[in-house]
Amino acid sequence: MNSSSINKESLKGIAALLVHVANIDENYTEKEKKIIKNFIISFSYNETDSEKILKDAEQLEVNSIQLLSFTNLIKKESLEIKKEVIEHLWKIIISDQNIDQYESSLIRRICGLIYFPDKLSGDIKLRLLNT
């Protein structure tokens, strides 16, 4: 459970970014949905709330044309929350056992937009790949 607080609107936007990454390969799986729901639940939301936030995030992602609006929400958060986001993005990308160049490039772009160190992102990726 994440002790950091984050408001519901920001969480919805961050979840929309997770949905966006899950949709990159045009194969949004139940496994990826579960990762996103677990991310939402980690911010002290129950199953029902997390389902609603996920549905809203999916709608938000469909209607959005750019990453910037989502990354601006994350940029203002603590390093701990940014780390959570990047970890869940990697979990989504790794979940299909296939990391393509576009997904890696997208993560690097997101890290740059939220001021998250590439090295730390790489460490998270390696840790997840080795578990």
C-alpha positions in Angstrom: 0.0 0.0 0.0 1.3 3.4 -0.9 1.3 5.9 1.9 1.5 8.9 -0.4 -1.7 10.7 -1.0 -2.8 11.6 -4.5 -6.1 13.0 -5.5 -8.6 11.1 -7.5 -8.4 13.3 -10.6 -4.6 13.0 -10.7 -4.8 9.3 -10.2 -7.3 9.1 -13.1 -4.9 10.9 -15.4 -2.0 8.8 -14.3 -4.0 5.6 -14.8 -4.9 6.9 -18.3 -1.2 7.1 -19.0 -0.9 3.5 -17.9 -3.8 2.6 -20.2 -2.1 4.4 -23.0 1.1 2.4 -22.6 -1.0 -0.8 -22.4 -2.7 0.1 -25.6 0.5 0.9 -27.5 0.8 -2.6 -28.9 -2.9 -2.6 -29.7 -3.4 -5.5 -27.3 -4.9 -4.3 -24.0 -5.0 -7.5 -21.9 -6.8 -8.4 -18.7 -3.3 -8.9 -17.2 -2.5 -5.3 -18.0 -5.9 -4.1 -16.6 -5.1 -6.0 -13.4 -1.7 -4.2 -13.1 -3.4 -0.8 -13.5 -6.1 -1.7 -11.0 -3.5 -2.8 -8.5 -1.7 0.5 -9.0 -5.0 2.4 -8.3 -5.7 0.2 -5.2 -2.2 0.9 -3.9 -3.3 4.5 -3.3 -5.9 3.3 -0.8 -8.9 2.9 -3.1 -11.2 -0.1 -2.8 -12.1 -2.6 -5.5 -15.3 -0.7 -6.5 -13.6 2.7 -6.6 -10.6 1.3 -8.5 -13.0 -0.2 -11.1 -14.7 3.2 -11.6 -11.3 5.1 -11.8 -10.1 2.6 -14.3 -13.2 3.0 -16.5 -12.9 6.8 -16.3 -9.1 6.5 -17.1 -9.9 4.3 -20.2 -12.4 6.9 -21.4 -9.9 9.7 -20.7 -7.2 7.9 -22.7 -9.6 7.3 -25.7 -10.4 11.0 -25.8 -6.9 12.3 -25.3 -4.6 13.2 -28.1 -1.3 13.7 -26.2 0.8 12.4 -23.4 1.6 15.8 -22.1 -1.6 16.3 -20.1 -1.0 13.0 -18.3 2.7 13.5 -17.7 2.1 17.0 -16.3 0.1 15.5 -13.5 3.0 13.1 -12.6 5.7 15.8 -13.0 4.4 17.6 -9.8 4.4 14.4 -7.7 7.2 13.1 -5.4 10.0 10.9 -6.6 8.3 8.0 -4.7 5.1 8.4 -6.8 7.0 8.8 -10.0 8.9 5.6 -9.2 5.5 3.8 -8.6 4.3 5.0 -12.0 7.4 4.0 -13.9 7.4 0.6 -12.2 3.9 0.0 -13.2 4.6 1.2 -16.8 7.4 -1.4 -16.9 5.1 -4.1 -15.5 2.6 -3.4 -18.2 5.3 -3.5 -21.0 6.9 -6.6 -19.6 3.6 -8.4 -19.0 3.5 -9.8 -22.6 7.1 -11.0 -22.5 8.0 -8.7 -25.4 9.6 -5.3 -25.1 9.7 -3.6 -28.5 11.7 -0.5 -29.5 8.6 1.7 -29.5 7.7 0.8 -25.9 11.3 1.4 -24.7 11.3 4.7 -26.5 7.9 5.7 -25.0 9.2 5.0 -21.5 12.3 7.1 -22.1 10.1 9.9 -23.4 7.8 9.7 -20.4 10.8 9.7 -18.0 12.1 12.9 -19.7 8.7 14.5 -19.4 8.3 13.8 -15.7 11.9 14.4 -14.8 12.6 10.8 -13.8 16.2 9.6 -14.1 16.8 7.1 -17.0 19.2 5.1 -14.8 16.5 4.6 -12.2 14.1 3.5 -14.9 16.6 1.0 -16.2 17.2 -0.3 -12.7 13.5 -0.8 -12.2 13.2 -2.6 -15.6 16.1 -5.0 -14.7 14.7 -5.7 -11.3 11.3 -6.6 -12.8 12.9 -8.7 -15.5 14.9 -10.7 -12.9 11.9 -11.5 -10.7 
